[in-house]
Amino acid sequence: MNTHKDSSAERTSPVAPNQLRIEINKPKIFTAPAVLVICAYGFFLCVPVFISLLALSLRKLGLFSFIYPLLVIAATSFFLPFGFGNPYINRLLRRKIPPIANDALIVQITLKPRIRSGIRALVEDADDIGWLRFDATSLVFSGDSVKFAIPFAQVDELQLRNVGLRGLFVYRAIVLKAHGLTDFEFIQIAERSSCLLPASRKITRDLFQRLSSLTPKHQRRLQQTKP
């Protein structure tokens, strides 16, 4: 499998039943026009910052001149999921791809190495967006162009971390490593259903805790680190 090119052709990793499987197809919903709409939501978050900088340019410099933009950025981060285009993603996904289960979550996945390239990969860090659910033995994702099923027993490592500067170091995601995922180093999973940061962090924390409780290797690692 050539993982460094965009998924312009269908690719499947054939495996035995109850083993990790991943399928990558050409995107049909989250194409360039949809990505542009998603990115346009980010301008809503930029407006308060630009206004604050404009207002400060009309005032004399002082201590407040440096603190005020930081306060505006902090307040804006509260609406970070909205700025990621989550409302549009929710509407589009529910209209085009019905939920695969009642408790399925809308998430984005990012593979390492990326399966998207060029401008698409620069403006949007999601390789795909879709529904994530738990079945009896596996974590199952069904997206626009990517589908996978990862048995809990094959999960080697789970990490909860922020997504970096793009998420102002407060937007969190789950990093999953699994043996059998031979073409990729890891899969990063981030929720895309919320509009406010506190809700996003809670959903991510609950998802991480649930996944951790179902992953034998992660549970053993936690027990070994306990005093």
C-alpha positions in Angstrom: 0.0 0.0 0.0 1.4 3.4 -1.0 0.5 5.5 2.0 2.2 8.7 0.8 -0.2 9.5 -2.0 -3.8 10.8 -1.7 -6.3 8.0 -1.7 -7.4 8.3 -5.3 -7.9 4.6 -5.6 -9.5 2.0 -3.4 -7.1 0.2 -1.1 -7.8 -2.6 1.4 -5.6 -4.4 3.8 -6.8 -8.1 3.6 -6.7 -9.9 6.9 -8.2 -12.8 8.6 -11.5 -12.5 10.5 -11.2 -10.8 14.0 -8.0 -9.1 12.9 -7.3 -5.4 12.3 -8.6 -4.3 9.0 -8.5 -0.9 7.2 -10.0 0.2 3.9 -9.2 3.5 2.1 -11.2 4.8 -0.8 -11.6 8.0 -2.7 -13.4 10.7 -0.8 -17.0 11.5 -2.0 -18.3 13.9 0.6 -15.4 15.7 2.2 -13.9 16.9 -1.0 -12.3 20.3 -1.7 -15.5 22.3 -1.6 -16.6 20.8 1.7 -13.1 21.4 3.2 -13.2 25.1 2.1 -16.6 25.5 3.9 -15.1 23.9 7.0 -12.1 26.2 6.9 -14.4 29.2 6.5 -15.7 28.7 10.0 -12.3 29.6 11.3 -12.7 33.2 10.1 -15.5 33.7 12.7 -12.8 33.1 15.4 -10.4 35.5 13.8 -12.9 38.5 13.8 -12.7 39.2 17.5 -8.9 39.0 17.5 -8.7 41.4 14.5 -11.2 43.8 16.2 -9.2 43.8 19.4 -5.9 44.6 17.6 -7.6 47.4 15.7 -9.0 48.9 18.8 -5.6 48.7 20.5 -4.0 50.5 17.5 -6.1 53.5 18.4 -4.9 53.6 22.0 -1.7 54.4 23.7 0.5 51.4 24.4 0.5 50.1 28.0 0.3 46.9 30.0 -3.3 46.5 29.0 -2.4 46.6 25.3 -0.5 43.3 25.7 -3.0 41.6 28.1 -6.2 42.4 26.1 -5.4 40.4 23.0 -4.4 37.4 25.1 -7.8 37.6 26.9 -9.6 37.8 23.6 -7.7 34.7 22.3 -8.5 32.8 25.6 -12.2 33.7 25.2 -12.2 32.7 21.6 -10.7 29.3 22.4 -14.0 28.6 24.2 -15.6 28.4 20.8 -12.8 26.5 19.1 -14.9 23.5 18.0 -17.3 25.9 16.3 -14.4 27.4 14.5 -13.3 24.0 13.3 -16.6 23.8 11.4 -18.2 21.1 13.6 -21.8 22.4 13.0 -21.4 22.0 9.3 -19.7 18.6 9.7 -22.6 17.4 11.9 -25.2 18.4 9.3 -23.4 17.1 6.3 -22.4 13.8 7.9 -25.9 13.0 9.2 -27.4 13.8 5.9 -25.0 11.8 3.8 -23.9 8.9 6.1 -26.5 7.7 8.6 -25.1 6.8 12.1 -23.8 3.2 12.3 -25.1 2.8 15.9 -27.2 4.8 18.4 -24.1 5.5 20.5 -21.8 6.3 17.6 -19.7 9.5 17.8 -18.7 11.9 15.1 -14.9 12.0 15.0 -12.0 12.8 12.7 -9.1 10.5 12.1 -5.6 11.5 11.1 -3.2 8.8 10.0 0.6 8.9 10.4 1.9 9.1 7.7 -0.9 11.2 6.2 -3.0 9.9 3.4 -3.9 13.4 2.2 -1.3 15.7 0.7 -0.9 19.2 -0.7 -3.1 22.1 0.3 -5.8 19.8 1.6 -3.4 18.4 4.2 -2.2 21.9 5.2 -5.7 23.5 5.7 -7.4 20.5 7.3 -5.6 18.0 9.6 -8.4 15.4 9.2 -7.7 12.6 6.8 -11.3 11.6 7.1 -14.4 12.3 9.2 -17.1 9.7 10.1 -18.8 7.6 12.8 -16.9 5.8 15.6 -18.5 3.0 17.6 -17.7 0.1 19.9 -18.7 -3.4 19.1 -18.2 -6.5 21.2 -14.5 -6.9 20.4 -13.4 -3.9 18.3 -13.3 -0.2 17.7 -15.0 0.5 14.5 -14.8 3.6 12.3 -17.0 4.2 9.2 -16.1 7.4 7.4 -16.4 9.0 4.0 -13.3 7.4 2.6 -11.8 5.3 5.4 -13.2 2.3 7.3 -11.4 0.3 9.9 -12.0 -2.2 12.7 -9.3 -2.5 15.4 -9.7 -5.3 17.9 -9.2 -4.1 21.5 -6.7 -6.9 22.0 -4.4 -5.5 19.2 -4.2 -2.0 20.7 -0.7 -1.5 22.0 -0.8 2.0 23.3 -3.2 4.9 24.0 -2.3 8.5 24.6 -4.4 11.5 25.4 -2.7 14.7 24.1 -3.5 18.1 22.6 -3.3 18.7 18.9 -0.8 21.5 19.1 -0.9 25.0 17.8 -3.9 24.4 15.5 -6.0 23.6 18.6 -4.3 26.4 20.7 -2.8 23.6 22.8 -6.2 23.0 24.5 -8.1 20.8 21.9 -7.4 17.2 22.8 -7.2 14.0 20.7 -6.5 10.3 21.3 -3.4 8.6 19.7 -3.8 4.9 19.1 -1.1 2.5 18.2 -1.9 -1.1 17.3 0.1 -4.1 16.1 -1.1 -5.1 12.7 -1.3 -1.5 11.6 1.7 -2.1 9.4 1.3 0.8 7.0 0.8 3.5 9.6 2.6 4.5 12.8 -0.6 5.5 14.6 -4.1 6.8 14.2 -5.1 10.1 15.9 -8.8 10.4 16.8 -10.5 13.7 17.7 -14.2 14.3 18.3 -16.0 16.7 15.9 -19.6 16.8 17.3 -19.4 19.6 19.8 -19.5 23.4 19.4 -17.9 24.5 22.7 -14.5 23.5 24.1 -15.7 22.2 27.5 -18.0 19.8 25.8 -15.3 18.7 23.4 -12.9 17.9 26.2 -15.5 15.9 28.1 -16.4 13.8 25.1 -12.7 13.1 24.4 -12.0 12.3 28.0 -15.0 9.9 28.2 -14.0 8.3 24.9 -10.5 7.8 26.1 -11.6 6.2 29.4 -14.0 3.9 27.7 -11.4 2.8 25.2 -8.8 2.3 27.9 -11.2 0.1 29.9 -11.6 -2.2 26.9 -7.9 -2.4 26.0 -6.1 -5.2 27.9 -2.5 -4.0 27.2 -3.3 -0.5 28.4 -4.9 -1.8 31.6 -1.8 -3.9 32.3 0.5 -1.0 31.7 -1.5 1.1 34.2 -1.3 -1.6 36.8 2.4 -1.9 36.4 2.9 1.8 36.9 0.9 1.9 40.1 3.1 2.0 43.3 
